[in-house]
Amino acid sequence: MPILIYGVSFERFIFYLAWYNLRHSHIWLAYPQWISHIFISLAPHQIHHSVDAKHYDKNFGYIFGFWDWMFGCLYMPTSYEKLNFG
């Protein structure tokens, strides 16, 4: 029997508590490039909210980056980028 916290699986609860809430912060955290093609870290998700034209229609993934990679809308920064959000 799975462990549930407020009706949510333990693993998903920890994900929401520790990771999901940071997605809309200004903390720049990026996985190595090869992992970022599978899982979305904080940096690529923040790029999704950037107003810079080169970031438009990029990084729609929620947890997985391979969907964006498959459909040609994955943008992976090679280093820190100062972003303006909109």
Jmol script that loads the backbone (N, CA, C; Angstrom):
load data "model"
ATOM      1  N   MET A   1       0.850  -1.188   0.000  1.00  0.00           N
ATOM      2  CA  MET A   1       0.000   0.000   0.000  1.00  0.00           C
ATOM      3  C   MET A   1       0.893   1.249   0.000  1.00  0.00           C
ATOM      4  N   PRO A   2       0.645   2.175  -0.912  1.00  0.00           N
ATOM      5  CA  PRO A   2       1.493   3.378  -0.982  1.00  0.00           C
ATOM      6  C   PRO A   2       1.283   4.294   0.227  1.00  0.00           C
ATOM      7  N   ILE A   3       2.315   5.019   0.543  1.00  0.00           N
ATOM      8  CA  ILE A   3       2.228   6.012   1.619  1.00  0.00           C
ATOM      9  C   ILE A   3       1.664   7.293   1.033  1.00  0.00           C
ATOM     10  N   LEU A   4       0.571   7.766   1.599  1.00  0.00           N
ATOM     11  CA  LEU A   4      -0.073   8.990   1.114  1.00  0.00           C
ATOM     12  C   LEU A   4       0.015  10.085   2.161  1.00  0.00           C
ATOM     13  N   ILE A   5       0.267  11.283   1.685  1.00  0.00           N
ATOM     14  CA  ILE A   5       0.260  12.474   2.533  1.00  0.00           C
ATOM     15  C   ILE A   5      -0.726  13.438   1.901  1.00  0.00           C
ATOM     16  N   TYR A   6      -1.799  13.722   2.609  1.00  0.00           N
ATOM     17  CA  TYR A   6      -2.877  14.576   2.081  1.00  0.00           C
ATOM     18  C   TYR A   6      -3.395  14.064   0.734  1.00  0.00           C
ATOM     19  N   GLY A   7      -3.439  12.754   0.584  1.00  0.00           N
ATOM     20  CA  GLY A   7      -3.964  12.141  -0.627  1.00  0.00           C
ATOM     21  C   GLY A   7      -2.998  12.097  -1.796  1.00  0.00           C
ATOM     22  N   VAL A   8      -1.735  12.449  -1.555  1.00  0.00           N
ATOM     23  CA  VAL A   8      -0.716  12.472  -2.604  1.00  0.00           C
ATOM     24  C   VAL A   8       0.371  11.471  -2.217  1.00  0.00           C
ATOM     25  N   SER A   9       0.923  10.767  -3.200  1.00  0.00           N
ATOM     26  CA  SER A   9       1.986   9.811  -2.901  1.00  0.00           C
ATOM     27  C   SER A   9       3.155  10.519  -2.222  1.00  0.00           C
ATOM     28  N   PHE A  10       3.851   9.789  -1.385  1.00  0.00           N
ATOM     29  CA  PHE A  10       4.976  10.337  -0.633  1.00  0.00           C
ATOM     30  C   PHE A  10       6.006  10.973  -1.563  1.00  0.00           C
ATOM     31  N   GLU A  11       6.346  10.275  -2.661  1.00  0.00           N
ATOM     32  CA  GLU A  11       7.354  10.785  -3.583  1.00  0.00           C
ATOM     33  C   GLU A  11       6.927  12.103  -4.220  1.00  0.00           C
ATOM     34  N   ARG A  12       5.691  12.165  -4.653  1.00  0.00           N
ATOM     35  CA  ARG A  12       5.194  13.387  -5.286  1.00  0.00           C
ATOM     36  C   ARG A  12       5.105  14.522  -4.260  1.00  0.00           C
ATOM     37  N   PHE A  13       4.727  14.215  -3.036  1.00  0.00           N
ATOM     38  CA  PHE A  13       4.660  15.213  -1.978  1.00  0.00           C
ATOM     39  C   PHE A  13       6.043  15.829  -1.746  1.00  0.00           C
ATOM     40  N   ILE A  14       7.074  14.990  -1.666  1.00  0.00           N
ATOM     41  CA  ILE A  14       8.443  15.483  -1.478  1.00  0.00           C
ATOM     42  C   ILE A  14       8.880  16.322  -2.673  1.00  0.00           C
ATOM     43  N   PHE A  15       8.529  15.876  -3.894  1.00  0.00           N
ATOM     44  CA  PHE A  15       8.853  16.653  -5.094  1.00  0.00           C
ATOM     45  C   PHE A  15       8.229  18.042  -5.019  1.00  0.00           C
ATOM     46  N   TYR A  16       6.950  18.109  -4.678  1.00  0.00           N
ATOM     47  CA  TYR A  16       6.276  19.408  -4.586  1.00  0.00           C
ATOM     48  C   TYR A  16       6.863  20.267  -3.480  1.00  0.00           C
ATOM     49  N   LEU A  17       7.148  19.662  -2.364  1.00  0.00           N
ATOM     50  CA  LEU A  17       7.664  20.403  -1.218  1.00  0.00           C
ATOM     51  C   LEU A  17       9.067  20.947  -1.483  1.00  0.00           C
ATOM     52  N   ALA A  18       9.935  20.108  -2.032  1.00  0.00           N
ATOM     53  CA  ALA A  18      11.342  20.481  -2.142  1.00  0.00           C
ATOM     54  C   ALA A  18      11.735  21.075  -3.484  1.00  0.00           C
ATOM     55  N   TRP A  19      11.047  20.740  -4.539  1.00  0.00           N
ATOM     56  CA  TRP A  19      11.517  21.137  -5.862  1.00  0.00           C
ATOM     57  C   TRP A  19      10.541  22.036  -6.596  1.00  0.00           C
ATOM     58  N   TYR A  20       9.294  21.641  -6.643  1.00  0.00           N
ATOM     59  CA  TYR A  20       8.305  22.361  -7.434  1.00  0.00           C
ATOM     60  C   TYR A  20       8.180  23.826  -7.005  1.00  0.00           C
ATOM     61  N   ASN A  21       8.193  24.075  -5.718  1.00  0.00           N
ATOM     62  CA  ASN A  21       8.044  25.449  -5.228  1.00  0.00           C
ATOM     63  C   ASN A  21       9.226  26.333  -5.611  1.00  0.00           C
ATOM     64  N   LEU A  22      10.364  25.737  -5.880  1.00  0.00           N
ATOM     65  CA  LEU A  22      11.536  26.524  -6.284  1.00  0.00           C
ATOM     66  C   LEU A  22      11.519  26.888  -7.767  1.00  0.00           C
ATOM     67  N   ARG A  23      10.672  26.257  -8.551  1.00  0.00           N
ATOM     68  CA  ARG A  23      10.642  26.515  -9.998  1.00  0.00           C
ATOM     69  C   ARG A  23      10.396  27.985 -10.321  1.00  0.00           C
ATOM     70  N   HIS A  24       9.641  28.653  -9.517  1.00  0.00           N
ATOM     71  CA  HIS A  24       9.329  30.058  -9.781  1.00  0.00           C
ATOM     72  C   HIS A  24      10.116  30.990  -8.871  1.00  0.00           C
ATOM     73  N   SER A  25      11.260  30.524  -8.429  1.00  0.00           N
ATOM     74  CA  SER A  25      12.168  31.366  -7.656  1.00  0.00           C
ATOM     75  C   SER A  25      13.253  31.880  -8.601  1.00  0.00           C
ATOM     76  N   HIS A  26      14.167  32.656  -8.072  1.00  0.00           N
ATOM     77  CA  HIS A  26      15.279  33.165  -8.877  1.00  0.00           C
ATOM     78  C   HIS A  26      16.549  32.363  -8.642  1.00  0.00           C
ATOM     79  N   ILE A  27      16.406  31.168  -8.083  1.00  0.00           N
ATOM     80  CA  ILE A  27      17.546  30.291  -7.849  1.00  0.00           C
ATOM     81  C   ILE A  27      17.906  29.614  -9.169  1.00  0.00           C
ATOM     82  N   TRP A  28      19.129  29.827  -9.623  1.00  0.00           N
ATOM     83  CA  TRP A  28      19.584  29.255 -10.881  1.00  0.00           C
ATOM     84  C   TRP A  28      20.256  27.924 -10.570  1.00  0.00           C
ATOM     85  N   LEU A  29      19.599  26.849 -10.929  1.00  0.00           N
ATOM     86  CA  LEU A  29      20.141  25.524 -10.716  1.00  0.00           C
ATOM     87  C   LEU A  29      19.920  24.715 -11.984  1.00  0.00           C
ATOM     88  N   ALA A  30      21.010  24.301 -12.595  1.00  0.00           N
ATOM     89  CA  ALA A  30      20.916  23.549 -13.849  1.00  0.00           C
ATOM     90  C   ALA A  30      21.615  22.208 -13.689  1.00  0.00           C
ATOM     91  N   TYR A  31      20.996  21.180 -14.239  1.00  0.00           N
ATOM     92  CA  TYR A  31      21.630  19.863 -14.291  1.00  0.00           C
ATOM     93  C   TYR A  31      22.688  19.877 -15.381  1.00  0.00           C
ATOM     94  N   PRO A  32      23.562  18.864 -15.389  1.00  0.00           N
ATOM     95  CA  PRO A  32      24.456  18.708 -16.547  1.00  0.00           C
ATOM     96  C   PRO A  32      23.620  18.555 -17.823  1.00  0.00           C
ATOM     97  N   GLN A  33      24.183  18.936 -18.957  1.00  0.00           N
ATOM     98  CA  GLN A  33      23.447  18.957 -20.219  1.00  0.00           C
ATOM     99  C   GLN A  33      22.733  17.645 -20.524  1.00  0.00           C
ATOM    100  N   TRP A  34      23.392  16.520 -20.333  1.00  0.00           N
ATOM    101  CA  TRP A  34      22.785  15.239 -20.704  1.00  0.00           C
ATOM    102  C   TRP A  34      21.589  14.910 -19.823  1.00  0.00           C
ATOM    103  N   ILE A  35      21.600  15.310 -18.565  1.00  0.00           N
ATOM    104  CA  ILE A  35      20.448  15.069 -17.688  1.00  0.00           C
ATOM    105  C   ILE A  35      19.312  16.026 -18.051  1.00  0.00           C
ATOM    106  N   SER A  36      19.656  17.241 -18.449  1.00  0.00           N
ATOM    107  CA  SER A  36      18.644  18.240 -18.789  1.00  0.00           C
ATOM    108  C   SER A  36      17.835  17.869 -20.028  1.00  0.00           C
ATOM    109  N   HIS A  37      18.343  16.963 -20.822  1.00  0.00           N
ATOM    110  CA  HIS A  37      17.568  16.487 -21.965  1.00  0.00           C
ATOM    111  C   HIS A  37      16.515  15.461 -21.535  1.00  0.00           C
ATOM    112  N   ILE A  38      16.602  15.019 -20.297  1.00  0.00           N
ATOM    113  CA  ILE A  38      15.637  14.057 -19.759  1.00  0.00           C
ATOM    114  C   ILE A  38      14.740  14.728 -18.723  1.00  0.00           C
ATOM    115  N   PHE A  39      15.330  15.419 -17.753  1.00  0.00           N
ATOM    116  CA  PHE A  39      14.588  16.074 -16.673  1.00  0.00           C
ATOM    117  C   PHE A  39      14.799  17.583 -16.722  1.00  0.00           C
ATOM    118  N   ILE A  40      13.756  18.328 -16.414  1.00  0.00           N
ATOM    119  CA  ILE A  40      13.834  19.791 -16.384  1.00  0.00           C
ATOM    120  C   ILE A  40      14.290  20.249 -15.002  1.00  0.00           C
ATOM    121  N   SER A  41      15.335  21.048 -14.953  1.00  0.00           N
ATOM    122  CA  SER A  41      15.780  21.639 -13.691  1.00  0.00           C
ATOM    123  C   SER A  41      15.218  23.051 -13.579  1.00  0.00           C
ATOM    124  N   LEU A  42      15.647  23.770 -12.563  1.00  0.00           N
ATOM    125  CA  LEU A  42      15.123  25.121 -12.334  1.00  0.00           C
ATOM    126  C   LEU A  42      15.479  26.088 -13.460  1.00  0.00           C
ATOM    127  N   ALA A  43      16.718  26.051 -13.932  1.00  0.00           N
ATOM    128  CA  ALA A  43      17.164  27.012 -14.951  1.00  0.00           C
ATOM    129  C   ALA A  43      16.347  26.943 -16.237  1.00  0.00           C
ATOM    130  N   PRO A  44      16.157  25.772 -16.839  1.00  0.00           N
ATOM    131  CA  PRO A  44      15.360  25.732 -18.066  1.00  0.00           C
ATOM    132  C   PRO A  44      13.903  26.126 -17.839  1.00  0.00           C
ATOM    133  N   HIS A  45      13.367  25.820 -16.674  1.00  0.00           N
ATOM    134  CA  HIS A  45      11.985  26.220 -16.420  1.00  0.00           C
ATOM    135  C   HIS A  45      11.885  27.739 -16.321  1.00  0.00           C
ATOM    136  N   GLN A  46      12.872  28.363 -15.725  1.00  0.00           N
ATOM    137  CA  GLN A  46      12.865  29.821 -15.635  1.00  0.00           C
ATOM    138  C   GLN A  46      12.979  30.451 -17.011  1.00  0.00           C
ATOM    139  N   ILE A  47      13.721  29.833 -17.905  1.00  0.00           N
ATOM    140  CA  ILE A  47      13.839  30.338 -19.274  1.00  0.00           C
ATOM    141  C   ILE A  47      12.470  30.364 -19.945  1.00  0.00           C
ATOM    142  N   HIS A  48      11.626  29.408 -19.603  1.00  0.00           N
ATOM    143  CA  HIS A  48      10.260  29.369 -20.130  1.00  0.00           C
ATOM    144  C   HIS A  48       9.494  30.657 -19.813  1.00  0.00           C
ATOM    145  N   HIS A  49       9.825  31.320 -18.718  1.00  0.00           N
ATOM    146  CA  HIS A  49       9.138  32.543 -18.302  1.00  0.00           C
ATOM    147  C   HIS A  49       9.865  33.822 -18.716  1.00  0.00           C
ATOM    148  N   SER A  50      10.974  33.687 -19.420  1.00  0.00           N
ATOM    149  CA  SER A  50      11.761  34.841 -19.849  1.00  0.00           C
ATOM    150  C   SER A  50      11.039  35.617 -20.952  1.00  0.00           C
ATOM    151  N   VAL A  51      11.274  36.929 -20.996  1.00  0.00           N
ATOM    152  CA  VAL A  51      10.692  37.762 -22.054  1.00  0.00           C
ATOM    153  C   VAL A  51      11.653  37.950 -23.225  1.00  0.00           C
ATOM    154  N   ASP A  52      12.847  37.407 -23.134  1.00  0.00           N
ATOM    155  CA  ASP A  52      13.824  37.493 -24.219  1.00  0.00           C
ATOM    156  C   ASP A  52      13.297  36.715 -25.430  1.00  0.00           C
ATOM    157  N   ALA A  53      13.411  37.298 -26.606  1.00  0.00           N
ATOM    158  CA  ALA A  53      12.866  36.695 -27.832  1.00  0.00           C
ATOM    159  C   ALA A  53      13.439  35.307 -28.114  1.00  0.00           C
ATOM    160  N   LYS A  54      14.701  35.073 -27.769  1.00  0.00           N
ATOM    161  CA  LYS A  54      15.298  33.757 -28.040  1.00  0.00           C
ATOM    162  C   LYS A  54      14.734  32.667 -27.130  1.00  0.00           C
ATOM    163  N   HIS A  55      14.034  33.067 -26.074  1.00  0.00           N
ATOM    164  CA  HIS A  55      13.439  32.103 -25.153  1.00  0.00           C
ATOM    165  C   HIS A  55      11.949  31.869 -25.427  1.00  0.00           C
ATOM    166  N   TYR A  56      11.401  32.578 -26.394  1.00  0.00           N
ATOM    167  CA  TYR A  56       9.970  32.472 -26.695  1.00  0.00           C
ATOM    168  C   TYR A  56       9.622  31.069 -27.201  1.00  0.00           C
ATOM    169  N   ASP A  57       8.557  30.499 -26.696  1.00  0.00           N
ATOM    170  CA  ASP A  57       8.090  29.149 -27.065  1.00  0.00           C
ATOM    171  C   ASP A  57       9.122  28.066 -26.794  1.00  0.00           C
ATOM    172  N   LYS A  58       9.788  28.148 -25.658  1.00  0.00           N
ATOM    173  CA  LYS A  58      10.792  27.160 -25.273  1.00  0.00           C
ATOM    174  C   LYS A  58      10.438  26.550 -23.918  1.00  0.00           C
ATOM    175  N   ASN A  59      10.871  25.330 -23.726  1.00  0.00           N
ATOM    176  CA  ASN A  59      10.842  24.632 -22.436  1.00  0.00           C
ATOM    177  C   ASN A  59       9.464  24.583 -21.795  1.00  0.00           C
ATOM    178  N   PHE A  60       8.593  23.818 -22.392  1.00  0.00           N
ATOM    179  CA  PHE A  60       7.243  23.641 -21.863  1.00  0.00           C
ATOM    180  C   PHE A  60       7.152  22.485 -20.873  1.00  0.00           C
ATOM    181  N   GLY A  61       8.204  21.697 -20.758  1.00  0.00           N
ATOM    182  CA  GLY A  61       8.181  20.501 -19.917  1.00  0.00           C
ATOM    183  C   GLY A  61       7.882  20.806 -18.463  1.00  0.00           C
ATOM    184  N   TYR A  62       7.162  19.898 -17.844  1.00  0.00           N
ATOM    185  CA  TYR A  62       6.777  20.022 -16.442  1.00  0.00           C
ATOM    186  C   TYR A  62       7.817  19.334 -15.561  1.00  0.00           C
ATOM    187  N   ILE A  63       8.098  18.088 -15.867  1.00  0.00           N
ATOM    188  CA  ILE A  63       9.122  17.318 -15.180  1.00  0.00           C
ATOM    189  C   ILE A  63      10.174  16.846 -16.180  1.00  0.00           C
ATOM    190  N   PHE A  64       9.717  16.416 -17.344  1.00  0.00           N
ATOM    191  CA  PHE A  64      10.603  15.819 -18.331  1.00  0.00           C
ATOM    192  C   PHE A  64      10.972  16.797 -19.446  1.00  0.00           C
ATOM    193  N   GLY A  65      12.257  16.801 -19.803  1.00  0.00           N
ATOM    194  CA  GLY A  65      12.739  17.652 -20.887  1.00  0.00           C
ATOM    195  C   GLY A  65      12.740  16.971 -22.236  1.00  0.00           C
ATOM    196  N   PHE A  66      12.607  15.642 -22.243  1.00  0.00           N
ATOM    197  CA  PHE A  66      12.707  14.937 -23.521  1.00  0.00           C
ATOM    198  C   PHE A  66      11.562  15.275 -24.457  1.00  0.00           C
ATOM    199  N   TRP A  67      10.409  15.707 -23.930  1.00  0.00           N
ATOM    200  CA  TRP A  67       9.305  16.120 -24.821  1.00  0.00           C
ATOM    201  C   TRP A  67       9.702  17.371 -25.598  1.00  0.00           C
ATOM    202  N   ASP A  68      10.264  18.339 -24.906  1.00  0.00           N
ATOM    203  CA  ASP A  68      10.732  19.562 -25.582  1.00  0.00           C
ATOM    204  C   ASP A  68      11.840  19.225 -26.578  1.00  0.00           C
ATOM    205  N   TRP A  69      12.710  18.334 -26.190  1.00  0.00           N
ATOM    206  CA  TRP A  69      13.814  17.917 -27.059  1.00  0.00           C
ATOM    207  C   TRP A  69      13.261  17.257 -28.322  1.00  0.00           C
ATOM    208  N   MET A  70      12.268  16.374 -28.159  1.00  0.00           N
ATOM    209  CA  MET A  70      11.669  15.684 -29.304  1.00  0.00           C
ATOM    210  C   MET A  70      10.978  16.644 -30.262  1.00  0.00           C
ATOM    211  N   PHE A  71      10.348  17.689 -29.730  1.00  0.00           N
ATOM    212  CA  PHE A  71       9.582  18.604 -30.568  1.00  0.00           C
ATOM    213  C   PHE A  71      10.340  19.880 -30.925  1.00  0.00           C
ATOM    214  N   GLY A  72      11.631  19.928 -30.598  1.00  0.00           N
ATOM    215  CA  GLY A  72      12.485  21.025 -31.034  1.00  0.00           C
ATOM    216  C   GLY A  72      12.313  22.326 -30.283  1.00  0.00           C
ATOM    217  N   CYS A  73      11.741  22.283 -29.088  1.00  0.00           N
ATOM    218  CA  CYS A  73      11.563  23.535 -28.337  1.00  0.00           C
ATOM    219  C   CYS A  73      12.367  23.532 -27.032  1.00  0.00           C
ATOM    220  N   LEU A  74      13.380  22.677 -26.932  1.00  0.00           N
ATOM    221  CA  LEU A  74      14.231  22.640 -25.744  1.00  0.00           C
ATOM    222  C   LEU A  74      15.349  23.660 -25.901  1.00  0.00           C
ATOM    223  N   TYR A  75      15.496  24.525 -24.929  1.00  0.00           N
ATOM    224  CA  TYR A  75      16.586  25.496 -24.898  1.00  0.00           C
ATOM    225  C   TYR A  75      17.361  25.251 -23.612  1.00  0.00           C
ATOM    226  N   MET A  76      18.596  24.804 -23.751  1.00  0.00           N
ATOM    227  CA  MET A  76      19.439  24.534 -22.597  1.00  0.00           C
ATOM    228  C   MET A  76      20.552  25.565 -22.526  1.00  0.00           C
ATOM    229  N   PRO A  77      20.578  26.360 -21.485  1.00  0.00           N
ATOM    230  CA  PRO A  77      21.665  27.329 -21.339  1.00  0.00           C
ATOM    231  C   PRO A  77      22.986  26.607 -21.050  1.00  0.00           C
ATOM    232  N   THR A  78      24.073  27.124 -21.563  1.00  0.00           N
ATOM    233  CA  THR A  78      25.375  26.524 -21.288  1.00  0.00           C
ATOM    234  C   THR A  78      25.998  27.103 -20.031  1.00  0.00           C
ATOM    235  N   SER A  79      25.510  28.260 -19.615  1.00  0.00           N
ATOM    236  CA  SER A  79      25.960  28.879 -18.369  1.00  0.00           C
ATOM    237  C   SER A  79      24.842  29.804 -17.875  1.00  0.00           C
ATOM    238  N   TYR A  80      25.085  30.469 -16.765  1.00  0.00           N
ATOM    239  CA  TYR A  80      24.087  31.354 -16.179  1.00  0.00           C
ATOM    240  C   TYR A  80      23.682  32.441 -17.171  1.00  0.00           C
ATOM    241  N   GLU A  81      22.403  32.686 -17.258  1.00  0.00           N
ATOM    242  CA  GLU A  81      21.874  33.785 -18.076  1.00  0.00           C
ATOM    243  C   GLU A  81      21.011  34.673 -17.196  1.00  0.00           C
ATOM    244  N   LYS A  82      21.271  35.957 -17.215  1.00  0.00           N
ATOM    245  CA  LYS A  82      20.416  36.891 -16.494  1.00  0.00           C
ATOM    246  C   LYS A  82      19.120  37.002 -17.248  1.00  0.00           C
ATOM    247  N   LEU A  83      18.017  36.791 -16.551  1.00  0.00           N
ATOM    248  CA  LEU A  83      16.706  36.754 -17.195  1.00  0.00           C
ATOM    249  C   LEU A  83      15.824  37.892 -16.732  1.00  0.00           C
ATOM    250  N   ASN A  84      14.996  38.375 -17.645  1.00  0.00           N
ATOM    251  CA  ASN A  84      13.920  39.291 -17.312  1.00  0.00           C
ATOM    252  C   ASN A  84      12.617  38.518 -17.495  1.00  0.00           C
ATOM    253  N   PHE A  85      11.823  38.504 -16.463  1.00  0.00           N
ATOM    254  CA  PHE A  85      10.596  37.708 -16.497  1.00  0.00           C
ATOM    255  C   PHE A  85       9.407  38.548 -16.893  1.00  0.00           C
ATOM    256  N   GLY A  86       8.443  37.908 -17.513  1.00  0.00           N
ATOM    257  CA  GLY A  86       7.248  38.616 -17.909  1.00  0.00           C
ATOM    258  C   GLY A  86       6.056  37.708 -17.952  1.00  0.00           C
TER     259      GLY A  86
END
end "model"
wireframe off; spacefill off
backbone 0.3
color backbone group
